[in-house]
Amino acid sequence: MKAILLKKFGGVEELYLGETPTPKISADEVLVKIEATALNRADLLQRRGLYPPPPGESEILGLEMAGTVAETGSQVRDWKPGDRVFALLAGGGYAEYAKVHHGMLMPIPANLDFAEAACIAEAFLTAWQAVVWLAKLKKGESILIHAGASGVGTAATQIAKSRGANVTVTASAGKHGFCKKMGADRCIDYRSQDFGEVLANHADVLIDFIGGPYFTKNMKALKTDGRMVILGFLGGTKADRTDIAPILRKRLKIMGSTLRSRTLEYKTALTKDFQKHCLPLFENGKIRPVADAVFDWKDVQKAHLYMEANKNKGKIAMTV
Ligand SMILES: NC(=O)c1ccc[n+]([C@@H]2O[C@H](COP(=O)([O-])OP(=O)(O)OC[C@H]3O[C@@H](n4cnc5c(N)ncnc54)[C@H](OP(=O)(O)O)[C@@H]3O)[C@@H](O)[C@H]2O)c1
């Protein structure tokens, strides 16, 4: 099959469209003919050799895809060839075919095309896990979501709104109109405003992707019994000289999570819970995937540069 491969770890010039063996499925797996995939920050790190796939998983980039079922393993009863499906992957999305455990697949809502469906799994399952499973956001609570225009940020905003929360996001000023369209009640320009001051003791829940440089301000923004989920370190991992007294004083819960390294059982359970409670909101148009830009996969280098320059509002899809 064709796939986007790496000459060696490094810049976008190392990405090329080449040939590699088609994956072979086992009894509980499904072979999917990929029609579209989507980019994630992790792809940029993996391209540079900084984020290896979990042991035994495909070395090919790509954490999600949408396509049609090509072949099913002997024990698979829930899918048949031709079904339109999408899924989270541990790797291998930048390819013509991927093998997926049958429990990880979800049906594509009829109102969505492949590029849109390819933009759901990573962002929305990450956001569902953080907002619903970990932070246990309740109706009427206040949530602060950093990187509000990011793929995961736009998913978290829509999920939080659908659960009746009041949503504040941080984003660069040019992206505020877009964040409001996603449902944000309030936007803070993190470059010109101190969100810790603006939101002092206001947030019940906080979703962070920035890490070290935000840690002190995050604790300030959280109210008593606040919950914070750290999902990324776009700003770095060091939080030196931080006064951690608010953790006790405000009884804060600080959590971190990754999706990629989770067990199959965990990811299947998350997928099923999301499919039951959130996917119907896509079907009736209350929540939508946000495909900001759609590149042909031959333009994978341009797609990576677009993300590296922080130009995207929502997700970047690639048609295969
Ligand atoms: N833990 C997990 O399971 C998991 C899963 C998926 C993704 N993630 C993480 O989630 C984060 C978002 O991923 P994504 O694919 O949704 O990203 P994305 O769509 O590429 O968006 C990232 C946005 O973050 C903002 N940003 C970048 N650097 C920043 C900084 N230093 N300070 C403040 N804002 C900054 C930029 O928007 P502005 O123009 O507003 O600055 C940028 O467009 C990444 O850190 C990723 O690694 C974690």
The ligand as an ORCA input file, in Angstrom:
! r2SCAN-3c Opt
* xyz 0 1
  N      -2.857     14.063     26.508
  C      -3.535     13.639     25.473
  O      -4.135     12.571     25.484
  C      -3.593     14.512     24.258
  C      -4.292     14.104     23.113
  C      -4.351     14.979     22.015
  C      -3.697     16.199     22.088
  N      -3.010     16.522     23.215
  C      -2.309     17.808     23.333
  O      -3.277     18.820     23.222
  C      -2.657     19.987     22.734
  C      -3.472     20.530     21.595
  O      -3.371     19.628     20.511
  P      -4.097     19.940     19.140
  O      -3.698     18.907     18.152
  O      -5.540     20.139     19.410
  O      -3.391     21.335     18.815
  P      -3.580     22.375     17.632
  O      -4.909     22.190     16.978
  O      -2.389     22.305     16.783
  O      -3.601     23.787     18.391
  C      -2.637     24.214     19.293
  C      -2.871     25.706     19.579
  O      -2.318     26.015     20.840
  C      -1.940     27.381     20.862
  N      -0.577     27.464     21.416
  C       0.535     26.913     20.914
  N       1.582     27.168     21.718
  C       1.103     27.892     22.748
  C       1.683     28.445     23.911
  N       2.990     28.308     24.191
  N       0.902     29.132     24.749
  C      -0.417     29.262     24.521
  N      -1.034     28.743     23.428
  C      -0.277     28.061     22.554
  C      -1.981     27.889     19.417
  O      -3.138     28.715     19.249
  P      -3.090     30.322     19.508
  O      -3.021     30.975     18.159
  O      -4.329     30.614     20.250
  O      -1.831     30.576     20.276
  C      -2.139     26.619     18.607
  O      -2.854     26.799     17.407
  C      -1.226     19.606     22.357
  O      -0.391     19.948     23.422
  C      -1.324     18.111     22.243
  O      -0.083     17.496     22.439
  C      -2.954     15.716     24.284
*
